[in-house]
Amino acid sequence: SAGDVIKVGKTVEIEALEARIGARLPAEYRDFLLTRGPGLFGFADVLASQDIVHETRNAAEAHPGLHFIPAVATGTGDFYGFVHTDQAFETSVSYWDHEMDVLNPTNYTDFYQLIADVALRPR
């Protein structure tokens, strides 16, 4: 069916993204991308693969040794995303503040908590 073809396409795209960044995405985030895909969900702008690669590269160039993958753009230059340690991503969400040039932990223990809060409430 067409739905199966789309899911296979999304799976291939996510696997290519994971190959480029060298690790498997957190399970909830990966599931969201497979079932919903990127885009604007309420007030949450979930990044597409090419944007993830671009922003990850920018962060790595500006901050060598920083292992952070952005997942949701805030619209102000900041990102919610995941810290990468020892070939795996943490499941808890971190927040990159571009003005303060710092990565901070959040209270979101997984991607769905972030989406439930950020997508449904304007900042």
Salt bridges, closest charged atoms under 4 A:
GLU18 OE2 - ARG30 NE 2.73
ASP78 OD1 - HIS98 ND1 2.52
ASP101 OD1 - HIS63 NE2 2.62
ASP117 OD1 - ARG121 NH2 2.41
ASP117 OD2 - ARG123 NH2 2.84
